[in-house]
Amino acid sequence: MFGEDQAASLSVRSVAARAGVSMGSLRHHFPTQRALRDAVLETIYDAVTTDDGVIHDSSLPARDRLVQCLRLVLAPLLGDQARQAWIKFFEAFVEPEPTNARKASYAAIVDEGRRRVEHWLTVLDKEGVRVDGDLGQQATFLNTVLNGLWLDRAVPFDDSVLHSETATLYYAVDAVLKRPDA
């Protein structure tokens, strides 16, 4: 349902009907609409960024691990897939009136993306890799970079987008992680 309409409110009633389960059963697992939406978004992000082991692979430098994790977010979308996803996103959130339901749906997407990147930064921070500034603000910054790169993938203006994308990701990660000598 979320894939069909990213701005869908995912009401307990509509999800229960679509899944063929009772509302009571669904409410047992998801007592609020927000809990349901958050679980859906977490599942989507888990599917997109399947290899959490990357951030824990201490045999690689922290900056390389973080770039690889960020790349996982972008990986499923390239070329026509990225363009179609951007069009769906535009139609769901930019083009229509910003209703409270749309704002809440968009905020949930942003929150889950930030939560995922903040998790990666927290793992590095616990390893002793110094993050320059507030983890939440840095996660928001990295997600903003991902959004720009996603748009670059959707607008076919340059064949070397993957090369410039890698350079951009390293530049962004270097802005977030403190150098050991700093």
C-alpha positions as CSV (number, residue, x, y, z in Angstrom):
1,M,0.0,0.0,0.0
2,F,2.8,2.4,0.8
3,G,4.5,1.5,-2.5
4,E,1.3,2.5,-4.3
5,D,0.9,5.8,-2.5
6,Q,3.8,7.1,-0.3
7,A,1.5,9.7,1.2
8,A,-1.1,7.0,2.2
9,S,-2.2,7.4,5.8
10,L,-2.0,3.6,6.3
11,S,-5.1,3.5,8.5
12,V,-5.5,0.4,10.7
13,R,-8.8,-0.3,9.0
14,S,-7.4,-0.2,5.4
15,V,-4.3,-2.2,6.3
16,A,-6.3,-4.9,8.1
17,A,-8.7,-5.1,5.2
18,R,-5.9,-5.4,2.7
19,A,-4.0,-8.0,4.8
20,G,-7.2,-10.0,5.5
21,V,-6.9,-9.8,9.2
22,S,-9.2,-8.3,11.9
23,M,-8.7,-4.8,13.1
24,G,-8.3,-6.1,16.7
25,S,-5.5,-8.4,15.7
26,L,-3.7,-5.6,13.9
27,R,-4.3,-3.2,16.8
28,H,-2.8,-5.8,19.1
29,H,0.6,-5.4,17.3
30,F,0.2,-1.8,16.3
31,P,-1.8,0.2,18.8
32,T,-1.6,3.5,16.9
33,Q,-1.5,4.5,13.3
34,R,1.9,6.0,13.9
35,A,3.2,2.7,15.3
36,L,1.9,1.0,12.1
37,R,3.5,3.6,9.8
38,D,6.8,3.5,11.7
39,A,6.9,-0.3,11.5
40,V,6.3,-0.2,7.7
41,L,9.0,2.4,7.2
42,E,11.5,0.5,9.4
43,T,10.8,-2.6,7.3
44,I,11.3,-0.7,4.1
45,Y,14.6,0.8,5.3
46,D,15.7,-2.7,6.6
47,A,15.0,-4.1,3.2
48,V,16.9,-1.3,1.4
49,T,19.9,-1.3,3.8
50,T,20.0,-5.1,4.3
51,D,23.7,-5.4,5.4
52,D,24.0,-3.7,8.8
53,G,27.3,-5.7,9.0
54,V,29.0,-3.1,6.8
55,I,29.0,-0.5,9.5
56,H,30.4,-3.1,12.0
57,D,33.2,-4.3,9.8
58,S,36.1,-2.7,11.7
59,S,38.6,-4.1,9.2
60,L,37.6,-1.2,6.9
61,P,38.2,2.5,7.7
62,A,35.2,4.2,9.3
63,R,34.8,6.7,6.4
64,D,34.7,3.8,3.8
65,R,32.1,1.9,5.9
66,L,29.9,5.0,6.3
67,V,30.1,5.7,2.5
68,Q,29.2,2.1,1.8
69,C,26.2,2.3,4.1
70,L,25.0,5.6,2.5
71,R,25.4,4.0,-0.9
72,L,23.1,1.2,0.2
73,V,20.3,3.7,0.5
74,L,20.9,4.9,-3.1
75,A,21.6,1.4,-4.6
76,P,18.1,0.3,-5.6
77,L,17.5,3.5,-7.6
78,L,19.3,4.3,-10.8
79,G,18.2,5.6,-14.2
80,D,14.6,5.1,-15.0
81,Q,13.9,3.5,-11.6
82,A,15.2,6.6,-9.9
83,R,13.2,8.9,-12.2
84,Q,9.9,6.9,-11.6
85,A,10.5,6.9,-7.8
86,W,11.1,10.7,-7.9
87,I,7.9,11.2,-9.9
88,K,6.0,9.2,-7.4
89,F,7.5,11.1,-4.5
90,F,6.7,14.5,-6.3
91,E,3.1,13.4,-6.9
92,A,2.7,12.2,-3.3
93,F,4.3,15.1,-1.4
94,V,5.2,18.1,-3.6
95,E,2.4,18.5,-6.1
96,P,-0.7,18.2,-3.8
97,E,-1.8,20.4,-1.0
98,P,0.2,19.8,2.1
99,T,-2.4,18.3,4.3
100,N,-1.7,17.2,7.9
101,A,-1.7,13.5,6.8
102,R,0.8,14.2,4.0
103,K,3.0,16.2,6.4
104,A,2.9,13.3,8.9
105,S,3.7,10.8,6.2
106,Y,6.6,12.8,4.9
107,A,7.9,13.5,8.5
108,A,7.8,9.7,9.2
109,I,9.9,9.0,6.1
110,V,12.4,11.7,7.1
111,D,12.5,10.5,10.7
112,E,13.2,6.9,9.7
113,G,16.0,7.9,7.3
114,R,17.6,10.1,9.9
115,R,17.2,7.3,12.5
116,R,19.0,4.9,10.2
117,V,22.0,7.3,9.5
118,E,22.1,8.3,13.1
119,H,22.4,4.6,14.0
120,W,25.5,4.3,11.7
121,L,27.0,7.4,13.2
122,T,26.4,6.0,16.8
123,V,28.1,2.8,15.9
124,L,31.2,4.7,14.7
125,D,31.0,7.0,17.7
126,K,31.0,4.1,20.1
127,E,34.1,2.7,18.4
128,G,35.8,6.0,19.2
129,V,35.4,7.6,15.8
130,R,34.7,11.2,16.5
131,V,31.7,12.7,14.8
132,D,32.0,16.5,14.3
133,G,28.9,18.0,16.1
134,D,25.5,16.7,17.0
135,L,24.7,13.2,15.7
136,G,21.1,14.1,14.8
137,Q,22.2,17.2,12.8
138,Q,24.9,15.3,11.0
139,A,22.4,12.5,10.1
140,T,20.1,15.2,8.7
141,F,23.0,16.6,6.7
142,L,23.9,13.2,5.3
143,N,20.3,12.5,4.4
144,T,20.1,15.9,2.6
145,V,23.1,14.9,0.6
146,L,21.4,11.5,-0.2
147,N,18.3,13.4,-1.4
148,G,20.4,15.5,-3.8
149,L,22.2,12.4,-5.1
150,W,18.8,10.7,-5.6
151,L,17.6,13.6,-7.7
152,D,20.9,13.5,-9.7
153,R,20.2,9.8,-10.4
154,A,16.7,10.7,-11.6
155,V,17.7,13.5,-13.9
156,P,19.9,11.9,-16.7
157,F,22.3,14.7,-17.4
158,D,25.6,12.9,-17.0
159,D,26.8,9.4,-17.7
160,S,29.4,9.6,-14.9
161,V,26.9,10.2,-12.1
162,L,28.3,7.2,-10.1
163,H,31.8,8.6,-10.1
164,S,30.8,12.0,-9.0
165,E,28.4,10.5,-6.5
166,T,31.2,8.6,-4.8
167,A,33.3,11.8,-4.6
168,T,30.3,13.6,-3.1
169,L,29.6,10.9,-0.5
170,Y,33.3,11.0,0.6
171,Y,33.2,14.7,0.8
172,A,30.1,14.6,2.9
173,V,31.4,11.9,5.2
174,D,34.7,13.8,5.7
175,A,32.6,16.8,6.7
176,V,30.9,14.7,9.4
177,L,33.8,12.7,10.8
178,K,36.6,14.4,12.6
179,R,40.0,13.7,11.5
180,P,42.2,11.9,14.1
181,D,44.6,14.9,14.1
182,A,41.8,17.5,14.6
